[in-house]
Amino acid sequence: MPSEKRIRWFEDILDNVARIERFTAGMDIQAFLADEQVTFAVLHALLIISEAARRLGADAETLAPSQPWRAIRGLGNVLRHEYGGVDPNAIWRIVADDLPALKQAVERALAVLRSSRGV
């Protein structure tokens, strides 16, 4: 797969992690659960992250092996098809506990891709 596409998809993940960080800055779980707009925006950003992970395919595992890519892709299926059953507490745990590690892994993967093409 051309490195430009892989870079774009990893950048999509980073862009949406940054959105979630902005949307939830200074919030705790109670504030998150009480704010319908933030909750909705976070779900949409997670959906984009999941789709980018799906497009990356095996390259995600190769370039950022420490991440649960199958679960990240699976979250998109839940958000698309079982949206009524999404547990907002579980979404908060993803935001608070999982996104920082994903951000670091994707930043490292991007650094590798960019250095391999001389950027």
DSSP file (Angstrom, degrees, kcal/mol; ACC not computed):
  #  RESIDUE AA STRUCTURE BP1 BP2  ACC     N-H-->O    O-->H-N    N-H-->O    O-->H-N    TCO  KAPPA ALPHA  PHI   PSI    X-CA   Y-CA   Z-CA
    1    1 A M              0   0    0      0, 0.0     5,-0.0     0, 0.0    55,-0.0   0.000 360.0 360.0 360.0 136.0    0.0    0.0    0.0
    2    2 A P    >>  -     0   0    0      0, 0.0     4,-1.6     0, 0.0     3,-0.6  -0.269 360.0-130.0 -57.2 140.0    1.4    3.4   -0.8
    3    3 A S  H 3> S+     0   0    0      1,-0.2     4,-3.0     2,-0.2     5,-0.2   0.799 103.5  66.7 -64.7 -27.2    2.9    5.1    2.2
    4    4 A E  H 3> S+     0   0    0      1,-0.2     4,-2.4     2,-0.2    -1,-0.2   0.919 103.2  45.3 -59.3 -43.6    0.9    8.3    1.5
    5    5 A K  H <> S+     0   0    0     -3,-0.6     4,-2.6     2,-0.2     5,-0.2   0.923 113.0  49.7 -66.8 -43.4   -2.4    6.5    2.2
    6    6 A R  H  X S+     0   0    0     -4,-1.6     4,-2.5     1,-0.2     5,-0.2   0.926 111.3  49.7 -61.6 -42.9   -1.0    4.9    5.3
    7    7 A I  H  X S+     0   0    0     -4,-3.0     4,-2.7     1,-0.2    -1,-0.2   0.936 110.5  50.4 -59.8 -46.1    0.2    8.3    6.5
    8    8 A R  H  X S+     0   0    0     -4,-2.4     4,-2.3    -5,-0.2    -2,-0.2   0.911 111.6  47.5 -59.9 -43.4   -3.2    9.9    5.9
    9    9 A W  H  X S+     0   0    0     -4,-2.6     4,-1.7     2,-0.2    -1,-0.2   0.891 112.7  47.7 -69.7 -38.7   -5.0    7.1    7.8
   10   10 A F  H  X S+     0   0    0     -4,-2.5     4,-2.4    -5,-0.2    -1,-0.2   0.898 111.8  51.7 -65.1 -38.6   -2.6    7.3   10.8
   11   11 A E  H  X S+     0   0    0     -4,-2.7     4,-3.2    -5,-0.2    -2,-0.2   0.882 105.1  56.0 -63.8 -37.3   -3.0   11.1   10.6
   12   12 A D  H  X S+     0   0    0     -4,-2.3     4,-2.0     2,-0.2    -1,-0.2   0.907 107.8  49.0 -59.5 -41.0   -6.8   10.7   10.7
   13   13 A I  H  X S+     0   0    0     -4,-1.7     4,-2.2     2,-0.2    -2,-0.2   0.957 113.5  45.5 -62.8 -49.6   -6.4    8.7   13.9
   14   14 A L  H  X S+     0   0    0     -4,-2.4     4,-2.5     1,-0.2    -2,-0.2   0.908 110.5  53.8 -61.1 -42.7   -4.2   11.3   15.5
   15   15 A D  H  X S+     0   0    0     -4,-3.2     4,-1.8     1,-0.2    -1,-0.2   0.896 112.3  44.4 -58.5 -40.9   -6.5   14.2   14.3
   16   16 A N  H  X S+     0   0    0     -4,-2.0     4,-2.3     2,-0.2    -1,-0.2   0.807 109.3  54.2 -79.9 -29.0   -9.5   12.5   16.0
   17   17 A V  H  X S+     0   0    0     -4,-2.2     4,-2.6     2,-0.2    -2,-0.2   0.926 109.8  50.0 -62.5 -43.6   -7.6   11.6   19.2
   18   18 A A  H  X S+     0   0    0     -4,-2.5     4,-2.4     2,-0.2    -2,-0.2   0.893 108.7  52.0 -62.4 -39.5   -6.8   15.3   19.3
   19   19 A R  H  X S+     0   0    0     -4,-1.8     4,-3.2     2,-0.2     5,-0.2   0.950 109.8  48.4 -59.6 -48.3  -10.5   16.2   18.8
   20   20 A I  H  X S+     0   0    0     -4,-2.3     4,-2.2     1,-0.2    -2,-0.2   0.908 109.9  52.5 -60.4 -41.7  -11.5   13.9   21.7
   21   21 A E  H  X S+     0   0    0     -4,-2.6     4,-0.6     1,-0.2    -1,-0.2   0.918 113.2  44.3 -60.0 -43.1   -8.8   15.4   23.9
   22   22 A R  H >< S+     0   0    0     -4,-2.4     3,-0.8     1,-0.2    -2,-0.2   0.935 113.6  50.1 -65.9 -45.6  -10.1   18.9   23.1
   23   23 A F  H 3< S+     0   0    0     -4,-3.2    -2,-0.2     1,-0.2    -1,-0.2   0.843 120.1  35.4 -62.1 -34.4  -13.8   17.9   23.6
   24   24 A T  H >< S+     0   0    0     -4,-2.2     3,-2.5    -5,-0.2    -1,-0.2   0.340  80.9 140.2-106.0   6.1  -13.2   16.2   26.9
   25   25 A A  T << S+     0   0    0     -3,-0.8     3,-0.1    -4,-0.6    -3,-0.1  -0.265  80.2   4.7 -54.9 128.5  -10.5   18.6   28.4
   26   26 A G  T 3  S+     0   0    0      1,-0.3    -1,-0.3     5,-0.0     2,-0.2   0.471 103.8 127.8  77.6   2.2  -11.1   19.1   32.1
   27   27 A M    <   -     0   0    0     -3,-2.5    -1,-0.3     4,-0.1     2,-0.2  -0.586  41.7-161.6 -91.4 151.6  -14.0   16.7   32.2
   28   28 A D     >  -     0   0    0     -2,-0.2     4,-2.4    -3,-0.1     5,-0.2  -0.630  46.4 -87.2-111.7-177.5  -14.5   13.8   34.5
   29   29 A I  H  > S+     0   0    0     -2,-0.2     4,-2.9     1,-0.2     5,-0.2   0.877 126.7  53.6 -62.5 -37.5  -16.9   10.9   33.8
   30   30 A Q  H  > S+     0   0    0      2,-0.2     4,-1.6     1,-0.2    -1,-0.2   0.924 111.0  45.5 -64.0 -43.2  -19.9   12.7   35.3
   31   31 A A  H  > S+     0   0    0      2,-0.2     4,-0.9     1,-0.2    -1,-0.2   0.903 113.5  51.0 -65.5 -40.2  -19.4   15.8   33.2
   32   32 A F  H >< S+     0   0    0     -4,-2.4     3,-0.9     1,-0.2     7,-0.3   0.945 111.0  46.9 -60.9 -49.1  -18.9   13.6   30.1
   33   33 A L  H 3< S+     0   0    0     -4,-2.9    -1,-0.2     1,-0.2    -2,-0.2   0.789 112.0  52.0 -65.4 -27.1  -22.1   11.6   30.7
   34   34 A A  H 3< S+     0   0    0     -4,-1.6     2,-0.9    -5,-0.2    -1,-0.2   0.625  95.2  76.5 -83.8 -13.9  -24.0   14.9   31.3
   35   35 A D    <X  -     0   0    0     -3,-0.9     4,-2.5    -4,-0.9     5,-0.2  -0.810  56.1-176.3-107.0  98.1  -22.9   16.5   28.1
   36   36 A E  H  > S+     0   0    0     -2,-0.9     4,-2.6     1,-0.2     5,-0.2   0.870  82.9  52.4 -60.2 -40.1  -24.9   15.1   25.2
   37   37 A Q  H  > S+     0   0    0      2,-0.2     4,-2.5     1,-0.2    -1,-0.2   0.928 111.7  44.9 -65.7 -44.4  -23.0   17.1   22.6
   38   38 A V  H  > S+     0   0    0      2,-0.2     4,-2.8     1,-0.2     5,-0.2   0.933 113.5  50.5 -64.7 -44.7  -19.5   16.0   23.8
   39   39 A T  H  X S+     0   0    0     -4,-2.5     4,-2.2    -7,-0.3    -2,-0.2   0.929 112.7  46.5 -58.8 -45.8  -20.6   12.4   24.1
   40   40 A F  H  X S+     0   0    0     -4,-2.6     4,-2.0    -5,-0.2    -1,-0.2   0.913 112.8  49.4 -63.6 -43.5  -22.0   12.5   20.6
   41   41 A A  H  X S+     0   0    0     -4,-2.5     4,-2.4     1,-0.2    -2,-0.2   0.894 110.1  51.0 -63.7 -40.9  -18.9   14.1   19.2
   42   42 A V  H  X S+     0   0    0     -4,-2.8     4,-2.6     2,-0.2    -1,-0.2   0.915 108.3  52.1 -63.9 -42.6  -16.6   11.6   20.9
   43   43 A L  H  X S+     0   0    0     -4,-2.2     4,-2.0    -5,-0.2    -1,-0.2   0.909 110.4  48.6 -60.2 -41.3  -18.6    8.7   19.4
   44   44 A H  H  X S+     0   0    0     -4,-2.0     4,-2.0     2,-0.2    -2,-0.2   0.922 110.9  49.6 -66.0 -43.0  -18.2   10.2   16.0
   45   45 A A  H  X S+     0   0    0     -4,-2.4     4,-2.3     1,-0.2    -2,-0.2   0.896 110.5  50.9 -62.8 -39.7  -14.5   10.7   16.4
   46   46 A L  H  X S+     0   0    0     -4,-2.6     4,-2.5     1,-0.2    -1,-0.2   0.867 106.6  55.2 -65.4 -35.4  -14.1    7.1   17.6
   47   47 A L  H  X S+     0   0    0     -4,-2.0     4,-2.2    -5,-0.2    -2,-0.2   0.914 108.5  47.5 -62.3 -42.9  -16.0    6.0   14.6
   48   48 A I  H  X S+     0   0    0     -4,-2.0     4,-2.6     2,-0.2    -2,-0.2   0.909 110.8  51.7 -65.1 -42.1  -13.5    7.8   12.3
   49   49 A I  H  X S+     0   0    0     -4,-2.3     4,-2.2     1,-0.2    -2,-0.2   0.927 110.5  49.1 -58.8 -44.8  -10.6    6.3   14.3
   50   50 A S  H  X S+     0   0    0     -4,-2.5     4,-2.1     1,-0.2    -2,-0.2   0.899 110.9  49.4 -62.6 -41.8  -12.1    2.8   13.8
   51   51 A E  H  X S+     0   0    0     -4,-2.2     4,-2.3     2,-0.2    -1,-0.2   0.905 110.0  50.5 -66.3 -41.4  -12.6    3.3   10.1
   52   52 A A  H  X S+     0   0    0     -4,-2.6     4,-1.9     1,-0.2    -1,-0.2   0.903 110.2  51.1 -62.4 -40.0   -9.0    4.5    9.6
   53   53 A A  H  X S+     0   0    0     -4,-2.2     4,-1.2    -5,-0.2     7,-0.2   0.893 108.7  51.6 -63.6 -39.4   -7.9    1.4   11.5
   54   54 A R  H  < S+     0   0    0     -4,-2.1     3,-0.4     1,-0.2    -2,-0.2   0.921 109.7  49.2 -62.6 -43.4   -9.9   -0.7    9.2
   55   55 A R  H  < S+     0   0    0     -4,-2.3    -1,-0.2     1,-0.2    -2,-0.2   0.838 106.1  57.0 -66.5 -32.8   -8.4    0.9    6.1
   56   56 A L  H >< S+     0   0    0     -4,-1.9     3,-1.7     1,-0.2    -1,-0.2   0.806  83.3 172.2 -67.8 -29.1   -4.9    0.4    7.5
   57   57 A G  T >X  -     0   0    0     -4,-1.2     3,-1.5    -3,-0.4     4,-0.7  -0.251  66.1  -6.9  56.6-137.6   -5.5   -3.3    7.8
   58   58 A A  H 3> S+     0   0    0      1,-0.3     4,-2.2     2,-0.2    -1,-0.3   0.711 124.6  74.9 -65.5 -20.8   -2.4   -5.4    8.7
   59   59 A D  H <> S+     0   0    0     -3,-1.7     4,-2.8     1,-0.2     5,-0.3   0.842  90.4  58.3 -60.9 -31.0   -0.2   -2.3    8.4
   60   60 A A  H <> S+     0   0    0     -3,-1.5     4,-2.3    -7,-0.2    -1,-0.2   0.950 108.3  43.9 -62.5 -48.0   -1.7   -1.1   11.7
   61   61 A E  H  < S+     0   0    0     -4,-0.7    -2,-0.2     1,-0.2    -1,-0.2   0.873 116.2  48.6 -64.0 -37.0   -0.5   -4.3   13.5
   62   62 A T  H  < S+     0   0    0     -4,-2.2    -2,-0.2     1,-0.2    -1,-0.2   0.927 120.2  34.1 -68.9 -45.6    2.9   -4.1   11.7
   63   63 A L  H  < S+     0   0    0     -4,-2.8    -2,-0.2     1,-0.2    -1,-0.2   0.700 135.7  22.1 -88.6 -20.9    3.6   -0.4   12.5
   64   64 A A    ><  +     0   0    0     -4,-2.3     3,-1.6    -5,-0.3    -1,-0.2  -0.493  69.3 164.2-142.5  68.2    1.9   -0.2   15.9
   65   65 A P  T 3   +     0   0    0      0, 0.0     4,-0.1     0, 0.0    -4,-0.1   0.636  65.0  71.9 -67.5 -13.8    1.8   -3.7   17.3
   66   66 A S  T 3  S+     0   0    0     35,-0.1    -5,-0.1     2,-0.1    36,-0.0   0.535  83.1  88.5 -79.6  -3.8    1.1   -2.7   20.8
   67   67 A Q  S <  S-     0   0    0     -3,-1.6     2,-1.9    -7,-0.2     3,-0.2  -0.674  83.0-120.5-101.4 150.5   -2.4   -1.6   20.1
   68   68 A P     >  +     0   0    0      0, 0.0     4,-2.3     0, 0.0     3,-0.5  -0.491  42.5 167.6 -83.5  70.8   -5.6   -3.7   20.1
   69   69 A W  H  > S+     0   0    0     -2,-1.9     4,-2.7     1,-0.3     5,-0.2   0.836  70.9  55.9 -60.0 -36.5   -6.4   -3.1   16.5
   70   70 A R  H  > S+     0   0    0     -3,-0.2     4,-2.4     1,-0.2    -1,-0.3   0.924 110.8  45.0 -61.8 -42.5   -9.1   -5.8   16.3
   71   71 A A  H  > S+     0   0    0     -3,-0.5     4,-2.1     2,-0.2    -2,-0.2   0.875 111.2  53.5 -67.8 -37.2  -11.0   -4.1   19.2
   72   72 A I  H  X S+     0   0    0     -4,-2.3     4,-1.0     2,-0.2    -2,-0.2   0.930 113.0  43.2 -63.7 -44.5  -10.5   -0.7   17.6
   73   73 A R  H  X S+     0   0    0     -4,-2.7     4,-1.1     1,-0.2     3,-0.5   0.898 112.0  54.6 -65.8 -39.8  -12.0   -1.9   14.4
   74   74 A G  H  X S+     0   0    0     -4,-2.4     4,-2.0    -5,-0.2    -2,-0.2   0.830  97.8  63.2 -64.7 -32.4  -14.7   -3.8   16.2
   75   75 A L  H  X S+     0   0    0     -4,-2.1     4,-2.8     1,-0.2    -1,-0.2   0.889  98.7  56.2 -59.3 -38.0  -15.8   -0.6   18.1
   76   76 A G  H  X S+     0   0    0     -4,-1.0     4,-2.2    -3,-0.5    -1,-0.2   0.900 105.1  51.2 -60.5 -40.7  -16.7    0.9   14.7
   77   77 A N  H  X S+     0   0    0     -4,-1.1     4,-2.8     2,-0.2     5,-0.5   0.907 111.2  48.2 -63.2 -40.9  -19.1   -2.0   14.1
   78   78 A V  H  X S+     0   0    0     -4,-2.0     4,-2.3     1,-0.2    -2,-0.2   0.938 112.4  48.3 -63.6 -46.4  -20.7   -1.5   17.5
   79   79 A L  H  < S+     0   0    0     -4,-2.8     4,-0.2     1,-0.2    -2,-0.2   0.847 118.7  40.6 -64.8 -33.5  -21.1    2.2   16.9
   80   80 A R  H  < S+     0   0    0     -4,-2.2    -2,-0.2    -5,-0.2    -1,-0.2   0.889 131.3  20.1 -80.0 -40.7  -22.6    1.7   13.4
   81   81 A H  H  < S+     0   0    0     -4,-2.8    -3,-0.2    -5,-0.2    -2,-0.2   0.688 132.1  33.1-109.6 -21.4  -24.8   -1.3   14.1
   82   82 A E    ><  +     0   0    0     -4,-2.3     3,-2.3    -5,-0.5     4,-0.2  -0.109  69.7 139.5-126.2  35.1  -25.5   -1.5   17.8
   83   83 A Y  G >   +     0   0    0      1,-0.3     3,-1.1    -4,-0.2    -1,-0.1   0.759  67.3  60.9 -56.4 -29.1  -25.5    2.2   18.6
   84   84 A G  G 3  S+     0   0    0      1,-0.2    -1,-0.3    -3,-0.1    -5,-0.1   0.729 104.7  49.7 -70.2 -20.8  -28.4    1.9   21.0
   85   85 A G  G <  S+     0   0    0     -3,-2.3     2,-0.3    -7,-0.2    -1,-0.2   0.251  76.9 131.1-102.7  12.5  -26.5   -0.4   23.2
   86   86 A V    <   -     0   0    0     -3,-1.1     3,-0.1    -4,-0.2    -3,-0.0  -0.506  54.3-137.5 -70.2 128.4  -23.3    1.6   23.5
   87   87 A D    >>  -     0   0    0     -2,-0.3     4,-1.9     1,-0.2     3,-0.5  -0.774   7.3-157.5 -88.0 111.0  -22.3    1.9   27.2
   88   88 A P  H 3> S+     0   0    0      0, 0.0     4,-2.2     0, 0.0    -1,-0.2   0.809  93.3  58.4 -61.1 -28.4  -21.2    5.5   27.8
   89   89 A N  H 3> S+     0   0    0      2,-0.2     4,-1.9     1,-0.2     5,-0.1   0.896 105.9  48.8 -65.6 -39.4  -19.1    4.3   30.8
   90   90 A A  H <> S+     0   0    0     -3,-0.5     4,-1.9     2,-0.2    -1,-0.2   0.877 109.1  53.1 -67.3 -37.0  -17.1    2.1   28.5
   91   91 A I  H  X S+     0   0    0     -4,-1.9     4,-2.4     1,-0.2    -2,-0.2   0.919 107.6  51.1 -63.8 -42.3  -16.6    4.9   26.0
   92   92 A W  H  X S+     0   0    0     -4,-2.2     4,-3.2     1,-0.2     5,-0.3   0.904 106.8  53.9 -62.1 -39.6  -15.2    7.1   28.9
   93   93 A R  H  X>S+     0   0    0     -4,-1.9     4,-2.9     2,-0.2     5,-0.8   0.891 108.4  50.0 -61.8 -38.2  -12.8    4.3   29.8
   94   94 A I  I  X>S+     0   0    0     -4,-1.9     5,-2.1     3,-0.2     4,-1.4   0.948 114.0  45.3 -61.8 -47.8  -11.6    4.2   26.2
   95   95 A V  I  <5S+     0   0    0     -4,-2.4    -2,-0.2     3,-0.2    -1,-0.2   0.938 122.6  34.9 -60.9 -48.9  -11.1    8.0   26.3
   96   96 A A  I  <5S+     0   0    0     -4,-3.2    -2,-0.2    -5,-0.2    -1,-0.2   0.852 132.7  22.8 -78.1 -35.9   -9.4    8.1   29.7
   97   97 A D  I  <5S+     0   0    0     -4,-2.9     4,-0.3    -5,-0.3    -3,-0.2   0.801 126.3  33.4-105.7 -33.7   -7.4    4.9   29.6
   98   98 A D  I  X<S+     0   0    0     -4,-1.4     4,-1.9    -5,-0.8     3,-0.3   0.812 100.6  67.4-101.0 -33.7   -6.8    3.8   26.0
   99   99 A L  H  ><S+     0   0    0     -5,-2.1     4,-2.9     1,-0.2     5,-0.2   0.858  93.7  59.0 -63.7 -36.8   -6.4    6.8   23.8
  100  100 A P  H  > S+     0   0    0      0, 0.0     4,-2.0     0, 0.0    -1,-0.2   0.923 109.9  43.7 -58.7 -41.9   -3.1    8.1   25.3
  101  101 A A  H  > S+     0   0    0     -4,-0.3     4,-2.4    -3,-0.3    -2,-0.2   0.884 113.0  51.9 -69.4 -38.2   -1.4    4.8   24.4
  102  102 A L  H  X S+     0   0    0     -4,-1.9     4,-2.5     2,-0.2     5,-0.2   0.924 108.3  52.1 -62.2 -43.6   -3.0    4.8   20.9
  103  103 A K  H  X S+     0   0    0     -4,-2.9     4,-2.4     1,-0.2    -2,-0.2   0.934 111.2  46.3 -58.3 -48.1   -1.8    8.4   20.4
  104  104 A Q  H  X S+     0   0    0     -4,-2.0     4,-2.1     1,-0.2    -1,-0.2   0.909 112.9  49.2 -63.2 -42.6    1.8    7.5   21.3
  105  105 A A  H  X S+     0   0    0     -4,-2.4     4,-2.2     1,-0.2    -1,-0.2   0.896 112.7  47.3 -64.9 -40.1    1.8    4.3   19.1
  106  106 A V  H  X S+     0   0    0     -4,-2.5     4,-2.7     2,-0.2    -1,-0.2   0.884 109.0  54.2 -70.7 -38.1    0.4    6.2   16.1
  107  107 A E  H  X S+     0   0    0     -4,-2.4     4,-2.0    -5,-0.2    -2,-0.2   0.914 110.6  47.1 -60.4 -41.4    2.9    9.0   16.5
  108  108 A R  H  X S+     0   0    0     -4,-2.1     4,-2.0     2,-0.2    -2,-0.2   0.915 111.4  50.6 -65.3 -42.9    5.7    6.4   16.5
  109  109 A A  H  X S+     0   0    0     -4,-2.2     4,-2.5     1,-0.2    -2,-0.2   0.910 110.4  49.9 -62.4 -41.7    4.3    4.7   13.4
  110  110 A L  H  X S+     0   0    0     -4,-2.7     4,-3.0     1,-0.2     5,-0.3   0.897 107.3  54.1 -63.7 -40.2    4.0    8.0   11.6
  111  111 A A  H  X S+     0   0    0     -4,-2.0     4,-2.2    -5,-0.2    -1,-0.2   0.908 110.1  47.5 -60.4 -41.5    7.6    8.9   12.4
  112  112 A V  H  X S+     0   0    0     -4,-2.0     4,-1.9     2,-0.2    -2,-0.2   0.939 114.1  46.3 -64.8 -47.1    8.7    5.6   10.9
  113  113 A L  H  X S+     0   0    0     -4,-2.5     4,-0.9     1,-0.2    -2,-0.2   0.914 114.3  47.5 -62.9 -42.5    6.6    6.1    7.7
  114  114 A R  H  <>S+     0   0    0     -4,-3.0     5,-2.9     1,-0.2     3,-0.5   0.895 112.0  49.2 -68.2 -38.8    7.7    9.7    7.3
  115  115 A S  H ><5S+     0   0    0     -4,-2.2     3,-0.6    -5,-0.3    -1,-0.2   0.839 106.1  57.9 -69.6 -30.8   11.4    8.8    7.8
  116  116 A S  H 3<5S+     0   0    0     -4,-1.9    -1,-0.2     1,-0.2    -2,-0.2   0.740 111.9  40.8 -71.7 -21.4   11.2    6.0    5.3
  117  117 A R  T 3<5S-     0   0    0     -4,-0.9    -1,-0.2    -3,-0.5    -2,-0.2   0.370 119.0-108.3-107.0   4.4   10.0    8.4    2.6
  118  118 A G  T < 5       0   0    0     -3,-0.6    -3,-0.2    -4,-0.4    -4,-0.1   0.754 360.0 360.0  82.8  25.1   12.4   11.2    3.5
  119  119 A V      <       0   0    0     -5,-2.9    -4,-0.2    -6,-0.1    -5,-0.1   0.424 360.0 360.0 -99.4 360.0   10.0   13.6    5.1
